[in-house]
Amino acid sequence: YKVIRHSSSGPQEFVVKFAGKKKGRVELECEIQALLRLHKDGTHPNIVRYYGLTDSENTGEVVEASYHMGLVLEYVSPIHLSHFMAYFCSTDVIKSIMIQIAQGLRFMEAKDLVHMDLKPENVLINKKHEVKIVDFGLTAPIDSEVRFRGTYGFMPPELFEEYYNGRIKVRPEKDVF
């Protein structure tokens, strides 16, 4: 990730996410497709905002497409759910966070998408306790069939059974465990 500060329309920060060894080009392309679908006809306050693509790690110029693509995303506080929950939180704050996560997932479902890797590290929270769901590299359309994907410790048990029987049928409840 590379943070870019842009001030032509007021102080604003962006994050540019490039494919690397850990996050390959295929996942980056999947994430681009998911973000385009999620941002068609508007945005949602609990989904990280997508601004476009940049053509290299050295420029902040937004372009249509490139082989050295980087996603230009809204800068969000780097505090993820597991770090946030390590500190004392009131029941009201926890309830608000859970509702925001559910609203983000409901929005994804309305766009016929399932995150497939929802875990604390992919839920960011700012100082105002506003939630942003991030990292859509494993996202898949509802009712599609995909290879086994996700993070083991955060997958519903029935996903493992499906895996051993072949490909996984993508359903919204796969994000709720």
Backbone torsions as a table, in degrees:
resi	resn	phi	psi	omega
1	TYR	NA	144.5	177.1
2	LYS	-133.0	126.5	179.5
3	VAL	-88.5	131.5	177.9
4	ILE	-119.1	130.0	175.1
5	ARG	-99.8	127.8	-176.5
6	HIS	-127.3	128.0	-173.5
7	SER	-122.2	12.2	-178.3
8	SER	-65.5	-29.9	178.8
9	SER	-119.1	34.5	-176.9
10	GLY	103.0	160.7	-178.2
11	PRO	-65.7	117.6	-179.6
12	GLN	-141.5	142.5	179.1
13	GLU	-114.1	142.8	176.9
14	PHE	-125.3	160.7	172.1
15	VAL	-118.8	136.1	174.5
16	VAL	-110.1	126.4	-176.5
17	LYS	-112.0	118.3	-179.1
18	PHE	-107.9	153.2	173.8
19	ALA	-68.0	138.8	178.3
20	GLY	-136.5	-165.6	179.8
21	LYS	-64.3	-41.7	-177.8
22	LYS	-75.9	-40.1	-178.4
23	LYS	-112.9	103.0	-174.3
24	GLY	-77.6	172.6	-178.8
25	ARG	-60.3	-38.2	-179.0
26	VAL	-62.4	-45.0	178.3
27	GLU	-65.5	-37.6	178.6
28	LEU	-64.7	-41.5	178.0
29	GLU	-65.6	-38.5	175.8
30	CYS	-62.5	-41.9	179.7
31	GLU	-64.9	-40.3	177.9
32	ILE	-60.4	-47.1	179.8
33	GLN	-60.6	-43.0	179.7
34	ALA	-64.4	-44.4	-178.9
35	LEU	-66.1	-37.9	176.7
36	LEU	-61.8	-42.0	179.7
37	ARG	-67.8	-40.9	-179.4
38	LEU	-68.3	-30.3	-176.3
39	HIS	-99.2	1.9	174.9
40	LYS	-69.2	131.7	179.9
41	ASP	65.2	32.7	174.5
42	GLY	117.7	-177.6	-177.4
43	THR	-125.9	178.6	176.1
44	HIS	-132.3	139.3	-176.2
45	PRO	-64.2	-16.4	-178.6
46	ASN	-106.7	12.1	175.1
47	ILE	-117.9	131.0	179.7
48	VAL	-55.6	138.8	-176.9
49	ARG	-80.1	136.1	179.9
50	TYR	-106.8	129.1	-178.1
51	TYR	-106.9	-24.2	-179.0
52	GLY	150.4	-158.8	-178.5
53	LEU	-120.7	150.2	173.1
54	THR	-117.8	156.0	-170.5
55	ASP	-92.6	-13.8	178.2
56	SER	-159.7	170.7	-179.7
57	GLU	-75.5	-13.6	-174.3
58	ASN	-96.0	-14.1	-178.3
59	THR	-119.0	157.1	175.3
60	GLY	-105.8	10.9	-178.1
61	GLU	-73.0	132.5	179.3
62	VAL	-87.4	133.2	-177.9
63	VAL	-128.4	170.5	179.3
64	GLU	-69.9	-53.3	-178.8
65	ALA	-162.3	159.3	-179.5
66	SER	-167.5	160.7	176.6
67	TYR	-80.4	-14.2	176.6
68	HIS	-112.7	56.6	-172.4
69	MET	-75.6	146.6	169.7
70	GLY	-134.2	137.3	177.4
71	LEU	-78.7	131.2	174.8
72	VAL	-98.8	114.3	-174.5
73	LEU	-123.8	160.9	173.0
74	GLU	-60.3	136.9	173.6
75	TYR	-75.5	128.0	179.4
76	VAL	-125.7	145.4	176.9
77	SER	-45.8	135.4	-178.8
78	PRO	-78.1	13.2	179.1
79	ILE	-85.6	114.8	178.6
80	HIS	-97.7	169.5	-170.7
81	LEU	-52.9	-43.2	-176.7
82	SER	-67.6	-36.3	175.2
83	HIS	-67.6	-42.2	-178.9
84	PHE	-61.3	-44.6	-176.4
85	MET	-72.9	-13.6	177.9
86	ALA	-68.1	-22.1	178.1
87	TYR	-96.2	160.3	-179.9
88	PHE	-63.6	130.2	176.4
89	CYS	-128.4	141.8	176.8
90	SER	-74.3	160.5	178.0
91	THR	-59.0	-38.1	-180.0
92	ASP	-64.7	-40.0	178.8
93	VAL	-67.1	-44.3	178.8
94	ILE	-60.8	-43.9	178.9
95	LYS	-60.6	-44.3	179.3
96	SER	-61.5	-43.0	179.8
97	ILE	-63.7	-44.8	-179.4
98	MET	-64.3	-39.0	178.0
99	ILE	-64.1	-42.3	179.5
100	GLN	-64.4	-39.8	176.7
101	ILE	-62.1	-45.9	179.4
102	ALA	-62.1	-38.4	178.7
103	GLN	-66.0	-40.1	176.8
104	GLY	-63.1	-42.6	178.5
105	LEU	-66.9	-37.5	177.2
106	ARG	-62.8	-41.0	177.5
107	PHE	-62.2	-43.4	177.9
108	MET	-61.2	-43.2	179.4
109	GLU	-62.3	-38.3	178.0
110	ALA	-64.7	-24.6	176.6
111	LYS	-93.8	10.8	179.7
112	ASP	60.9	39.4	178.8
113	LEU	-127.0	149.1	175.0
114	VAL	-124.5	131.5	-175.9
115	HIS	-61.3	-46.5	178.7
116	MET	71.0	-0.3	176.5
117	ASP	-148.6	40.9	179.7
118	LEU	-74.1	120.5	-180.0
119	LYS	-154.1	166.4	-176.5
120	PRO	-53.6	-35.8	-178.9
121	GLU	-69.4	-16.5	179.8
122	ASN	-103.5	15.0	174.7
123	VAL	-125.7	109.5	-178.6
124	LEU	-101.6	146.1	-176.1
125	ILE	-132.7	130.8	178.4
126	ASN	-93.2	-176.2	-176.7
127	LYS	-65.8	-22.2	178.6
128	LYS	-89.4	8.2	-179.8
129	HIS	66.2	30.3	175.9
130	GLU	-90.5	133.9	-174.7
131	VAL	-98.1	140.1	171.5
132	LYS	-131.4	126.1	173.3
133	ILE	-85.9	134.1	-176.3
134	VAL	-131.3	175.4	173.7
135	ASP	63.3	86.0	-176.7
136	PHE	-104.8	24.5	-176.3
137	GLY	-67.3	-18.9	178.9
138	LEU	-112.0	6.1	-178.0
139	THR	-59.3	142.3	-179.4
140	ALA	-140.1	152.5	177.1
141	PRO	-67.0	145.7	176.7
142	ILE	-60.1	141.4	179.0
143	ASP	70.7	5.0	173.2
144	SER	-80.8	168.0	174.6
145	GLU	-116.1	130.6	-175.6
146	VAL	-132.0	165.6	171.7
147	ARG	-71.9	163.9	178.6
148	PHE	-54.6	127.7	179.7
149	ARG	-151.0	154.0	178.8
150	GLY	125.6	-171.1	179.0
151	THR	-110.5	121.4	-171.9
152	TYR	-45.5	-50.1	-174.8
153	GLY	-68.0	-9.1	-177.0
154	PHE	-120.7	15.9	179.5
155	MET	-96.3	144.9	174.2
156	PRO	-68.4	145.3	-176.6
157	PRO	-55.7	-35.4	-177.8
158	GLU	-65.3	-19.2	177.7
159	LEU	-65.5	-37.2	178.8
160	PHE	-65.9	-39.8	177.9
161	GLU	-62.3	-44.4	177.8
162	GLU	-62.1	-38.8	-179.1
163	TYR	-59.5	-43.6	-178.8
164	TYR	-72.0	-18.8	177.0
165	ASN	-93.9	1.9	-179.6
166	GLY	128.1	-142.6	-177.2
167	ARG	-75.2	159.4	-176.2
168	ILE	-96.3	130.7	174.9
169	LYS	-84.3	121.6	-176.3
170	VAL	-79.5	121.2	178.9
171	ARG	-136.4	149.8	-178.5
172	PRO	-57.9	-32.2	-178.6
173	GLU	-67.1	-10.0	177.1
174	LYS	-67.7	-21.2	178.8
175	ASP	-87.8	-4.4	-176.2
176	VAL	-114.6	103.5	176.6
177	PHE	-147.8	NA	NA
